[in-house]
């Protein structure tokens, strides 16, 4: 029997470094802070950590605007700090994944600073430059995800450059072979350093339509998005030409060929396209990415029908690859608030960890999810996120899910000895990790118990998935692998529900969730309850 690839069925804990733990008192988390809390992460029972960007950056988009792909920003520490973190993580049995932001960089990167100077320098074609239309307007109608047109005028060249995100995040021209080679070399730097995996940010944005064709308009009734709201002008178009181009497939194959030269690397792509599930299936094949995830469960719809339809759609399209699911991350409102609407629903918080970790695939758990943290209310005057500032007050940005981790009940939750970069809400202080570790009934201890139990269930780690009809409040499915068949069900409503089991089953204890009671062949679910049963 061949050994399972570590990333298949892995639970990956996302660390947002700015907000994890600050060790030098500047109010911003750092790599030594992650190192100091690796024992906490390992004790959760996760398999890996994904560290959001810590590279040298002017921080216009908090690290997703990279000025040097091969160095650590002094705000976060040094390369030596990263090496120590990597060594200890490996000693604890944790794999380490790092973000790679390949499609764009900072306008302070040496490549762009050279490219913008003239039309005939060695880096002149490394970015997406285009002449103005005869009336001086941008080359086409493409829009930025962060608001406004996706083109910025550069007087040195007398041309526009493309930015799918902030104007300070120019898009690289992946049609140029030297750009592709340079980015693969940057990836190789970290692989040689010993990382175990990559989380590939906005990976479907690497290529643009070389003909710069206009995107077609999208009817108002179809203006829904993932990672952006319907009132964002970005939702007014079909994004057929500014991302997800066919040429990207060849680059992914080149990337995979590089990864395959190293032992047991796992690559996880973040994918947001017009049909993210279809793109995920196309990108995740034996010669492209190992895993992919989209924003499809990072939405406001948490109904069993929606979750079932989403997973079934991906299962139907993804015949070769391996999915990865997340219900929270650093870009969206925290799931307890987004799906529950209240700040103190511990039963929901416990259930959400169990639910996402029971779907077929790997899992990304975002820091604080294991504490049941609700979305933080950040007043406008304390806001840091440029996305939130641009769309306030209809969209308050991403700071509400990025506030510091609460470690203790100290004034700033034990995060920093200085003033934290974002305020720590009182609601988070009362849910601090130290207090929850002491409380047997806490969300933290429920998450630990569930993850320890999950590791012993091959059907949950690697098994196939098949959904079962159930009452509309209940999400039910069968997971099967290596002779084990498990029926898993969750009552996603805030009221009790009964369900007559459709097949003979032996109910098993499933730690970490409020358990359904068995009455003959009837399951009586409490609000936000769950159940697991062994099928013969």
Buried (B, 14 or more C-beta within 10 A) or exposed (E): EEEEBBBBBBBBBBBBBBBBBBBBEBBBBBBBBBBBBBEBBBBBBBBBBBBBBBBBBBBBBBBBBBBBBEBBBEBBBBEEBBEBBBEBBEEEEBBBBBBBBBBBBBBBBEBBEBBBBEEEEEBBBBBBBBEBEEEEEBBBBBBBBBBBBBBBEBEEBEBBBBBBBBBBBBBBBBBBEEBBEBBBEBBBEBBEBBBBBBBBBBBBBBBBBEEBBEBEEBEEEEBEBBBBEBEBBBBBBEBBBBBBBEBBBEBBBBBBEBBEEEEEBBBBBBBBBBBBBBBBBBBBBEEBBBBBBBBBBBBEEBBBEBBBBBBBBBBEBBEEBBBBBBBBBBBBBBBBBBBBEEBEBBBBBBBBBBBBBBBBBBBBBBBBBBBBBBBBBBEEEEBBBBBBBBBEEEBBBBBBBBBBBBBBBBEBBBBBBEEBBBBBBEBBBEBBBBBBBEEEEBBBBBBBBBBEBBBEBBBBBBBEBBBBEBBEBBBBBBBBBEEBBBBBBBBBBBEBBBBEBEEEBEBBEBBBBBBBBBEEEEBBBBBBBBBBBBBE
